[in-house]
Structure formats: structure tokens, C-alpha cells
Amino acid sequence: MIMHTIIQTIFLLTGITAVAAALFNWEWFFTADNASFIVKRLGRRGARWAYGTIGVTFISAAIYFYLQVEKAI
């Protein structure tokens, strides 16, 4: 049970970080080596949309997993 909680928390924090980076246009986030590939391909605006979508997806997955685990108990 504790492992499910850890995974859900990681998904939630990752999603919140991605959405916040997209909304606030964090310079450190979009100039990092990991994000530079997306920024080069889609441009800064497109990368913000992509990371916002990814973030919402991760948050949705965390909520879905939480509800499924709670229902199984």
C-alpha cells in the first residue's frame, strides 16, 4: 500500500511541476537540457502547451490511481 502512495505522490508532484512551469514560463525549466529537445522542436510556446498537457495527464493519472486503490480496499 505504501508503494502505491509513493508512486501516486511522484505522479502528482511531477504533474504539478510541469503545469506550474507551463503557466509561469519558468526559465530554469525550459532551458534545462531535458526540456531543450522539446523547445527546439516545438518552440517555447509549443513546449509550454506540451508540458501543460503532460502535467494535467500526470495529475489525472495520480487521481485515477488513488481512486482505484481506495476502491480496492
Stockholm file with secondary structure:
# STOCKHOLM 1.0

chainA/1-73         MIMHTIIQTIFLLTGITAVAAALFNWEWFFTADNASFIVKRLGRRGARWAYGTIGVTFISAAIYFYLQVEKAI
#=GR chainA/1-73 SS CHHHHHHHHHHHHHHHHHHHHHHHTCHHHHTSHHHHHHHHHHHHHHHHHHHHHHHHHHHHHHHHHHHHHHHHC
#=GC SS_cons        CHHHHHHHHHHHHHHHHHHHHHHHTCHHHHTSHHHHHHHHHHHHHHHHHHHHHHHHHHHHHHHHHHHHHHHHC
//
